[in-house]
Amino acid sequence: MGKHLIFTLVSLSGPMHYARHMFDQIPHPNIFTWDTMIRGYAESYDPSPALHIYQQLRASSVEPDTHTYPFLLKAIAKLMVVREGERVHCTALKDGFESLVFVQNALVHLYGACGRAESALQVFDKMSDKNLVAWNSVINGYALNSKPHETLTLYRKMCSEGVKPDGFTLVSLLTACAELGALALGRRAHVYMMKLGFDKNLHASNALLVLYAKCGNIREARKVFDGLEEKSVVSWTSLIVGLALNGFGEEALELFREMEMRKLVPSEITFVGVLYACSHCGMVDEGFDYFDRMKKEFRIVPKIEHYGCMVDLLGRAGLVKQAYQYIREMPMQPNAVIWRTLLGACTIHGNLTIGEVARDKLRKLEPKHCGDYVLLSNLYASERRWSDVHNVRTNMLKEGVRKVPGHSLVELGNRIHEFVMGDKSHPQTDAIYAMLLEMTRLLRLEGYAPHTSNVLADIEEEEKETALSYHSEKIAIAFVLINTPGGTPIRIVKNLRVCADCHLAIKLLSKVFEREIVVRDRSRFHHFRDGACSCKDYW
């Protein structure tokens, strides 16, 4: 038994290669020793050998016990090999261990980490003993997989059942609030964090920083950052990306320089934020300088995301031909995101020839992505090529591709309200549409003329103007205007890129109604104030 004990101490504290060496010397390892080996690998930087150990265990005459599967499933969750996890799940079921709480917790965590939130919930619902670990795993599974509504629903259910959240729960809650733009709910979570002392937890504080940045409240994000006793590279990176997203590119680069002065080593994600800042501020030369420094000074091998930022940098600056040439000279195969970025630049700057090349590439890579059809349709519409617009739409129908409907979210009265174009489902519809008419009247007094060039139909100009008036973000603004006192900021989250007409209209609305209007669209933030936008009409 002495060799087993020495091995256990080594495997839990020393390098795994030494533990493996000792393990191989044991002629007949017992189940405790097998479990210790699996656990050691599960908690190491490379958990993959845990699967080989398990296979050896199954081939031996030793039977797994109650500790085998939780450690093994932890390793599989780290590796994110869900098919292997399903096989082990079936084996645990056959062995009679599926009903054990530690196995169930591990299964919920595994499915959540691998993007199978519904499978995680199925296991969770069967649990008779739902402890905090299980709640955190299932809630985090939905938060990680961009299902914020489900995350909040589960959080409320957990609280209603008398289970008190901890720091891990709050990180998932803040992640969901950030995605929905639910600033008021996020603020309540912040107060709760402070009450329980979780605001000292760096992981939770970083999530809070991201929440404020993603809700367009960069001042609060900066306040959280400045209040951190310990600032990790993740903290610096989160604020750099937040500043860039919110249109404060120069401040983002200044923060990066401060980070360098403190001798912190930026990560590849930090440079995505830096390049993003340059892209959204039109700083082409600076962007290329930082890209070169990333490679030469910090020895970071550029990934597809970095090349995407460079294509975006050139495209947004109107250098569409240079962006196309840059793609052709990339040392790796461009993915659909790269070509879509180029197609978007062609749509904005009116380069039909390169736009059609980009669309042909996208047709091979992702033939059924609705956004590509819409971008090409926009491009044809801007050239008034209505027959081509019609052909694009006909092809969409033939291929069974449906356009993702635009929607806008606003938080009011502890609720998230969702609006779509021409929405008349809200109880306050009559008042909302009366306000829309008033908004249009006041906009015209300010000299507003609808931007109709990209309305995707060959119809009368008056009909186009009507269509533009009922875009989801305008309906959301009308809703907030009739339900909040003057001077209250308006915050909107939109799932698509804000159109040129809405951008122009919202600039003027911020002046007419003397409101700060913050719109988070698919690509960035727009802070509208006094008739101007933080993006300087560059988005």
Secondary structure, DSSP 4 states (H G I P E B T S, - for coil): -HHHHHHHHHHHHS-HHHHHHHHTT-SS--HHHHHHHHHHHHTSS--THHHHHHHHHHHSSPPP-TTHHHHHHHHHHHHT-HHHHHHHHHHHHHTT-TTSHHHHHHHHHHHHHTT-HHHHHHHHHT-SS--HHHHHHHHHHHHHTT-HHHHHHHHHHHHHTTPPP-HHHHHHHHHHHHHHT-HHHHHHHHHHHHHHTGGG-HHHHHHHHHHHHHTT-HHHHHHHHHH-SS--HHHHHHHHHHHHHTT-HHHHHHHHHHHHHTTPPP-HHHHHHHHHHHHHTT-HHHHHHHHHHHHHTS-PPP-HHHHHHHHHHHHHTT-HHHHHHHHHT-SS---HHHHHHHHHHHHHHT-HHHHHHHHHHHHHH-TT-HHHHHHHHHHHHHTT-HHHHHHHHHHHHHHT--PPPPEEEEEETTEEEEEETT---STTHHHHHHHHHHHHHHHHHTT-----TT-SS---HHHHHHHHHT-HHHHHHHHHHHHS-TT--EEEEESSPPPHHHHHHHHHHHHHTT--EEEE-SS-EEEEETTEETTTT--
